[in-house]
């Protein structure tokens, strides 16, 4: 789940399906968001979004994950207007309540 977004990375609370990995925090670097150029994190996800990611590096200081590969990215999001859970429709998330449409990395 995206916890905070900074200029060049985002803080993510990670939970793994693997019981050997405890819940922890990780970072997504701007270079691990998409295969092409990324100018702004907020074009790909927002705080509170649930993302499917892959661990790419573990150091003494941090864990780094990536959502750049196909099949990774936002899997659950809420409308930035009314906070209703959004539905995905043709690579765009649509709010069933207020009909707001938002793009996310998918």
NORCORHU-V483073 format. One record per helix or strand of 2 or more residues. SS is the DSSP state (H for helix, E for strand). FROM is the first residue (numbers start at 1). LEN is the number of residues. If there is no record, write none. Layout:
ss:SS from:FROM len:LEN
ss:SS from:FROM len:LEN
This chain:
ss:E from:2 len:4
ss:E from:9 len:6
ss:E from:24 len:6
ss:H from:30 len:3
ss:H from:41 len:3
ss:E from:50 len:3
ss:E from:54 len:5
ss:E from:63 len:4
ss:E from:73 len:4
ss:E from:85 len:5
ss:E from:92 len:4
ss:E from:101 len:2
